[in-house]
Amino acid sequence: MIAFSAPVAGKLALPEKQVIAVLELLSEGATIPFIARYRKDRTGALDEVQIQQIQEEARFQQEFTDRKAFIEKTINEQGKMTELLQDKLDQATTLNELEDIYLPYKPKRKTKAQTARENGLEPLALLLLEQGDILPAAEAAAYINDKVSDGDSALQGARDIIAEMVNEDAEVRAGMRKLFETQATVQGKILSGKEEEGIKYKDYFDFSEPVSKIPSHRMLAIMRGFMEGFLRMSIAPDEEAALPKIEKQFIKANNEAADQVKKAIRDAYRRLLQPSLESEFRMALKTKADEEAIAVFAENLRQLLLSSPLGTKRILAIDPGYRTGCKVVILDEKGELQKNDLIYVHEQNNRLLDAEHKIRTYIKEFGIEAFAIGDGTAGRETEQFIKKLNTGLPVFLVNEDGASIYSASEIAREEFPDHDITVRGAVSIGRRLMDPLAELVKIDPKSIGVGQYQHDVNQVRLKEKLDQTVVSCVNAVGVNLNTAGKHLLSYVSGIGPSIAENIVSYRKEKGRFTNRKQLLEVPRLGNKAFEQCAGFLRIKGGDNPLDESGVHPEAYKVVAQMAADNGIGLKEMVGNEAVVNHIVPQKYVSDTVGLHTLQDILKELKKPGLDPRSEAQAFEFAGIYAIEDVHAGMIVPGIVTNLTRFGAFVDIGVKQDGLVHVSEIAHKYITDPAEVLKLNDKVMVKVTEVDIPRKRIALSIKQTQDPPAQQPRAKRAAEIRQKDASRPSDNIHDALSQLKKKFGK
């Protein structure tokens, strides 16, 4: 792919030197997290997003080149390649341009035009295209034969040939494509008789929006209604705007022959061009909408995976339930299951007293430090029960989306072969509180519930993007080599499932790792894999203090030199900000270690192995537990649980998330909720509407906040004039210009 460095660099507006460096590293088997973290000197400190873009653009260039070669080969085999045609292929820069050029030579099923040619009507078609002063009906009579019954049939066949010629004209297609881009609309109509059954698509029963403006969520909604058989969907500009543009290219007279050509053009547009371009634009809009939806999902997933962990605490986790009781599990600091039990807390009888007794006993017996309660069915009520015990311990409601998926999975069965799904689900809830990243990597990201239309988008692309996100998050945080399970280890740069399993087996057989070099003793973990993974794996309390940091082993020598130059040992230097602050990185630049790497090393030495995530904090909902308790006008606290392009979903503690529309998030104009909000943000919201039958709650964030102070325009202008007067000005025009910049004309 290095051969594509120039076009990739041009497309992404990056120096070609940096692009070449990235493509070389990728070809050598380096992973994106490794390149972004440990090869900054070589790439000019490109980040993961830029490296990913380079990789994807290089793939496109490869795909484009392969397709062009195939088209050239096919046309050459037909003996139809000309110098002009080759030049057009060489000038093409998009796949659409290539396909337009190839269309007349592309093998196709038998068409009306092919039948007409076989019937000897091509000369008549060419005669009509010349638009000479002829009588088409009289000319057509000469082409009547055993396959062409009359003159009208001859003219129809000739028009079929002309229509195909119009459709396959690359210039026409390019012009129509431009018209679709600027003037086409996406239209939705309800199918007759489907009004009641398709009521959830009511917003699209009579819908129209320009293709240039339609947002991803609306496009995906219409597509879903179309695929489910409720909506009729079309994409096209006004036909009367399209036809004159084509006629301008083909019509050169005002006579009967030209009238025949006009009929052929209209037929070409309706039967061939418009359906073809509609299909193309439907695919393009779907792809664009998919990418936007996938990007939203990936960013939400990133924020969820990087949620604040509580850390190594002894946890009592509860998977709540009403009739079937609440499953209780006790986890030690490492997340290992110590005990499980079943309590009933929603019955006012002796069972409630028994539950209280058990909880107090477990707190004392196991030294419990926090409660984790699933936020699903009976979650708030169970939280209320625990808080009434006044234990003084923090109580956390934990998002349990996907816990049931995990509990029934092969991974859960492997981890807890002797326990049922209720125990596994409760363990997952407790571990999510301790370390969301380590636990959530065991679950298919699509089951975590933080996307929009995730089941409608391209599933291959979705999986690819979400896997990239998980890998990025795991490597950004770093992994404890001695405690991580194989599922978490498998996402570390350079490892994968089989090597991860070998690492776990090595730990069981040999005991804990005491230094990173021991990784080379793990079966199938060779020098290349070691290079890729070592910097992301942490060993706490090992032989070398650098093994607990993000400093890569390849840089240990330069760190040792830094320590020696300061007259101290490694242990004394690691974490010693006073010493590290006085180290001049330029002094240690060499052919193998550049300034970017040295700056990262110094940052790590100050706070080795620093977890970028903040510690989890308990959250208090208002005293409401069901949607029936919610009323318009209430102002309550909530937690952001999901972000979409059209708004943010907020949990206010009633089992039904409310929606804050994008227009109700901030006083300033925003187009994307992610501009001001993140997943798990704690916010105050005002209830603006409650629809109990449809289980919908409308919320507002901005209505809980004072609008920004609005100074009177005259006062602000006077202040600026006074400020400008204190500075020398060439003339009055300068002052006026400055005022215009502030306030506009």
ChimeraX attribute file (.defattr): number of C-alpha atoms within 10 A of each C-alpha:
attribute: neighborCount
match mode: 1-to-1
recipient: residues
	/A:1	16
	/A:2	15
	/A:3	12
	/A:4	19
	/A:5	24
	/A:6	16
	/A:7	15
	/A:8	26
	/A:9	19
	/A:10	12
	/A:11	11
	/A:12	14
	/A:13	9
	/A:14	16
	/A:15	15
	/A:16	17
	/A:17	14
	/A:18	20
	/A:19	28
	/A:20	22
	/A:21	19
	/A:22	28
	/A:23	21
	/A:24	14
	/A:25	18
	/A:26	17
	/A:27	12
	/A:28	10
	/A:29	12
	/A:30	20
	/A:31	18
	/A:32	25
	/A:33	26
	/A:34	23
	/A:35	23
	/A:36	21
	/A:37	22
	/A:38	23
	/A:39	22
	/A:40	18
	/A:41	20
	/A:42	21
	/A:43	21
	/A:44	16
	/A:45	18
	/A:46	20
	/A:47	15
	/A:48	16
	/A:49	11
	/A:50	17
	/A:51	23
	/A:52	16
	/A:53	13
	/A:54	23
	/A:55	18
	/A:56	13
	/A:57	20
	/A:58	23
	/A:59	15
	/A:60	16
	/A:61	19
	/A:62	15
	/A:63	13
	/A:64	17
	/A:65	14
	/A:66	11
	/A:67	15
	/A:68	19
	/A:69	12
	/A:70	12
	/A:71	20
	/A:72	17
	/A:73	13
	/A:74	17
	/A:75	18
	/A:76	13
	/A:77	10
	/A:78	10
	/A:79	9
	/A:80	11
	/A:81	15
	/A:82	11
	/A:83	8
	/A:84	9
	/A:85	15
	/A:86	14
	/A:87	10
	/A:88	14
	/A:89	20
	/A:90	11
	/A:91	11
	/A:92	16
	/A:93	11
	/A:94	11
	/A:95	14
	/A:96	15
	/A:97	18
	/A:98	20
	/A:99	19
	/A:100	21
	/A:101	21
	/A:102	20
	/A:103	16
	/A:104	16
	/A:105	16
	/A:106	13
	/A:107	9
	/A:108	9
	/A:109	7
	/A:110	8
	/A:111	12
	/A:112	17
	/A:113	21
	/A:114	18
	/A:115	15
	/A:116	23
	/A:117	18
	/A:118	11
	/A:119	17
	/A:120	19
	/A:121	26
	/A:122	21
	/A:123	12
	/A:124	22
	/A:125	26
	/A:126	14
	/A:127	15
	/A:128	25
	/A:129	20
	/A:130	16
	/A:131	21
	/A:132	16
	/A:133	13
	/A:134	15
	/A:135	12
	/A:136	23
	/A:137	15
	/A:138	10
	/A:139	15
	/A:140	20
	/A:141	17
	/A:142	12
	/A:143	21
	/A:144	17
	/A:145	13
	/A:146	8
	/A:147	14
	/A:148	18
	/A:149	12
	/A:150	16
	/A:151	19
	/A:152	15
	/A:153	18
	/A:154	29
	/A:155	25
	/A:156	20
	/A:157	26
	/A:158	29
	/A:159	30
	/A:160	27
	/A:161	26
	/A:162	27
	/A:163	27
	/A:164	23
	/A:165	17
	/A:166	26
	/A:167	25
	/A:168	21
	/A:169	14
	/A:170	21
	/A:171	16
	/A:172	20
	/A:173	22
	/A:174	14
	/A:175	14
	/A:176	22
	/A:177	20
	/A:178	12
	/A:179	17
	/A:180	23
	/A:181	16
	/A:182	14
	/A:183	16
	/A:184	23
	/A:185	21
	/A:186	23
	/A:187	20
	/A:188	24
	/A:189	21
	/A:190	23
	/A:191	15
	/A:192	9
	/A:193	9
	/A:194	13
	/A:195	15
	/A:196	10
	/A:197	9
	/A:198	18
	/A:199	13
	/A:200	13
	/A:201	20
	/A:202	14
	/A:203	14
	/A:204	22
	/A:205	22
	/A:206	12
	/A:207	15
	/A:208	17
	/A:209	16
	/A:210	18
	/A:211	22
	/A:212	14
	/A:213	10
	/A:214	15
	/A:215	17
	/A:216	21
	/A:217	18
	/A:218	15
	/A:219	19
	/A:220	22
	/A:221	17
	/A:222	24
	/A:223	19
	/A:224	17
	/A:225	21
	/A:226	19
	/A:227	13
	/A:228	10
	/A:229	13
	/A:230	26
	/A:231	26
	/A:232	19
	/A:233	20
	/A:234	18
	/A:235	22
	/A:236	21
	/A:237	21
	/A:238	12
	/A:239	13
	/A:240	9
	/A:241	12
	/A:242	19
	/A:243	17
	/A:244	15
	/A:245	14
	/A:246	22
	/A:247	17
	/A:248	9
	/A:249	11
	/A:250	18
	/A:251	18
	/A:252	13
	/A:253	14
	/A:254	11
	/A:255	14
	/A:256	17
	/A:257	22
	/A:258	23
	/A:259	16
	/A:260	20
	/A:261	24
	/A:262	21
	/A:263	15
	/A:264	24
	/A:265	28
	/A:266	21
	/A:267	20
	/A:268	25
	/A:269	22
	/A:270	15
	/A:271	14
	/A:272	17
	/A:273	23
	/A:274	23
	/A:275	16
	/A:276	15
	/A:277	18
	/A:278	19
	/A:279	14
	/A:280	15
	/A:281	20
	/A:282	19
	/A:283	12
	/A:284	12
	/A:285	20
	/A:286	19
	/A:287	17
	/A:288	15
	/A:289	21
	/A:290	25
	/A:291	18
	/A:292	19
	/A:293	24
	/A:294	25
	/A:295	16
	/A:296	22
	/A:297	27
	/A:298	23
	/A:299	20
	/A:300	24
	/A:301	25
	/A:302	20
	/A:303	16
	/A:304	21
	/A:305	24
	/A:306	22
	/A:307	20
	/A:308	22
	/A:309	21
	/A:310	20
	/A:311	16
	/A:312	15
	/A:313	17
	/A:314	22
	/A:315	28
	/A:316	28
	/A:317	31
	/A:318	31
	/A:319	31
	/A:320	29
	/A:321	20
	/A:322	15
	/A:323	10
	/A:324	10
	/A:325	16
	/A:326	25
	/A:327	21
	/A:328	24
	/A:329	27
	/A:330	24
	/A:331	22
	/A:332	18
	/A:333	15
	/A:334	15
	/A:335	21
	/A:336	12
	/A:337	18
	/A:338	10
	/A:339	14
	/A:340	18
	/A:341	12
	/A:342	18
	/A:343	21
	/A:344	23
	/A:345	25
	/A:346	19
	/A:347	12
	/A:348	9
	/A:349	10
	/A:350	11
	/A:351	14
	/A:352	16
	/A:353	14
	/A:354	13
	/A:355	19
	/A:356	18
	/A:357	11
	/A:358	15
	/A:359	18
	/A:360	13
	/A:361	12
	/A:362	15
	/A:363	19
	/A:364	9
	/A:365	9
	/A:366	16
	/A:367	14
	/A:368	20
	/A:369	17
	/A:370	23
	/A:371	24
	/A:372	27
	/A:373	29
	/A:374	27
	/A:375	25
	/A:376	19
	/A:377	13
	/A:378	21
	/A:379	24
	/A:380	23
	/A:381	17
	/A:382	24
	/A:383	20
	/A:384	14
	/A:385	16
	/A:386	20
	/A:387	15
	/A:388	10
	/A:389	12
	/A:390	8
	/A:391	13
	/A:392	9
	/A:393	14
	/A:394	14
	/A:395	22
	/A:396	22
	/A:397	24
	/A:398	23
	/A:399	18
	/A:400	20
	/A:401	18
	/A:402	20
	/A:403	27
	/A:404	17
	/A:405	17
	/A:406	22
	/A:407	24
	/A:408	15
	/A:409	16
	/A:410	12
	/A:411	14
	/A:412	21
	/A:413	16
	/A:414	9
	/A:415	13
	/A:416	16
	/A:417	12
	/A:418	8
	/A:419	13
	/A:420	13
	/A:421	19
	/A:422	21
	/A:423	23
	/A:424	25
	/A:425	26
	/A:426	29
	/A:427	31
	/A:428	29
	/A:429	28
	/A:430	32
	/A:431	29
	/A:432	25
	/A:433	28
	/A:434	27
	/A:435	20
	/A:436	22
	/A:437	23
	/A:438	19
	/A:439	22
	/A:440	24
	/A:441	19
	/A:442	20
	/A:443	20
	/A:444	14
	/A:445	22
	/A:446	17
	/A:447	15
	/A:448	17
	/A:449	17
	/A:450	23
	/A:451	22
	/A:452	21
	/A:453	17
	/A:454	19
	/A:455	11
	/A:456	15
	/A:457	19
	/A:458	14
	/A:459	14
	/A:460	8
	/A:461	14
	/A:462	22
	/A:463	16
	/A:464	11
	/A:465	17
	/A:466	21
	/A:467	17
	/A:468	16
	/A:469	19
	/A:470	23
	/A:471	21
	/A:472	19
	/A:473	21
	/A:474	24
	/A:475	20
	/A:476	18
	/A:477	18
	/A:478	22
	/A:479	24
	/A:480	17
	/A:481	24
	/A:482	17
	/A:483	16
	/A:484	17
	/A:485	19
	/A:486	19
	/A:487	19
	/A:488	23
	/A:489	29
	/A:490	21
	/A:491	23
	/A:492	29
	/A:493	25
	/A:494	22
	/A:495	21
	/A:496	16
	/A:497	15
	/A:498	13
	/A:499	19
	/A:500	23
	/A:501	19
	/A:502	17
	/A:503	27
	/A:504	20
	/A:505	15
	/A:506	18
	/A:507	16
	/A:508	10
	/A:509	9
	/A:510	8
	/A:511	11
	/A:512	16
	/A:513	20
	/A:514	17
	/A:515	19
	/A:516	23
	/A:517	13
	/A:518	11
	/A:519	22
	/A:520	14
	/A:521	11
	/A:522	18
	/A:523	14
	/A:524	14
	/A:525	20
	/A:526	12
	/A:527	10
	/A:528	12
	/A:529	19
	/A:530	18
	/A:531	18
	/A:532	22
	/A:533	25
	/A:534	25
	/A:535	26
	/A:536	26
	/A:537	26
	/A:538	26
	/A:539	23
	/A:540	19
	/A:541	12
	/A:542	15
	/A:543	13
	/A:544	16
	/A:545	20
	/A:546	28
	/A:547	26
	/A:548	27
	/A:549	25
	/A:550	26
	/A:551	26
	/A:552	21
	/A:553	16
	/A:554	13
	/A:555	16
	/A:556	16
	/A:557	10
	/A:558	16
	/A:559	21
	/A:560	16
	/A:561	14
	/A:562	22
	/A:563	20
	/A:564	13
	/A:565	11
	/A:566	14
	/A:567	11
	/A:568	13
	/A:569	14
	/A:570	19
	/A:571	12
	/A:572	12
	/A:573	22
	/A:574	22
	/A:575	20
	/A:576	14
	/A:577	14
	/A:578	10
	/A:579	17
	/A:580	21
	/A:581	12
	/A:582	9
	/A:583	15
	/A:584	13
	/A:585	18
	/A:586	11
	/A:587	10
	/A:588	15
	/A:589	15
	/A:590	10
	/A:591	5
	/A:592	10
	/A:593	16
	/A:594	17
	/A:595	16
	/A:596	18
	/A:597	23
	/A:598	22
	/A:599	14
	/A:600	16
	/A:601	22
	/A:602	21
	/A:603	18
	/A:604	20
	/A:605	26
	/A:606	19
	/A:607	15
	/A:608	21
	/A:609	24
	/A:610	15
	/A:611	14
	/A:612	11
	/A:613	13
	/A:614	11
	/A:615	12
	/A:616	15
	/A:617	11
	/A:618	11
	/A:619	13
	/A:620	14
	/A:621	16
	/A:622	12
	/A:623	13
	/A:624	14
	/A:625	19
	/A:626	13
	/A:627	20
	/A:628	12
	/A:629	9
	/A:630	20
	/A:631	15
	/A:632	13
	/A:633	13
	/A:634	12
	/A:635	19
	/A:636	19
	/A:637	17
	/A:638	23
	/A:639	22
	/A:640	21
	/A:641	21
	/A:642	25
	/A:643	26
	/A:644	22
	/A:645	18
	/A:646	18
	/A:647	19
	/A:648	27
	/A:649	24
	/A:650	28
	/A:651	21
	/A:652	29
	/A:653	25
	/A:654	21
	/A:655	17
	/A:656	17
	/A:657	23
	/A:658	27
	/A:659	22
	/A:660	26
	/A:661	18
	/A:662	21
	/A:663	18
	/A:664	22
	/A:665	24
	/A:666	18
	/A:667	14
	/A:668	10
	/A:669	10
	/A:670	14
	/A:671	11
	/A:672	18
	/A:673	21
	/A:674	18
	/A:675	9
	/A:676	9
	/A:677	17
	/A:678	19
	/A:679	23
	/A:680	18
	/A:681	12
	/A:682	17
	/A:683	16
	/A:684	19
	/A:685	27
	/A:686	22
	/A:687	23
	/A:688	16
	/A:689	17
	/A:690	18
	/A:691	13
	/A:692	11
	/A:693	6
	/A:694	7
	/A:695	13
	/A:696	15
	/A:697	23
	/A:698	20
	/A:699	30
	/A:700	24
	/A:701	21
	/A:702	18
	/A:703	19
	/A:704	15
	/A:705	14
	/A:706	8
	/A:707	11
	/A:708	8
	/A:709	6
	/A:710	7
	/A:711	9
	/A:712	8
	/A:713	10
	/A:714	9
	/A:715	10
	/A:716	14
	/A:717	15
	/A:718	11
	/A:719	12
	/A:720	16
	/A:721	15
	/A:722	11
	/A:723	10
	/A:724	15
	/A:725	11
	/A:726	9
	/A:727	8
	/A:728	7
	/A:729	11
	/A:730	8
	/A:731	8
	/A:732	8
	/A:733	10
	/A:734	12
	/A:735	15
	/A:736	13
	/A:737	12
	/A:738	14
	/A:739	16
	/A:740	11
	/A:741	9
	/A:742	12
	/A:743	10
	/A:744	8
	/A:745	8
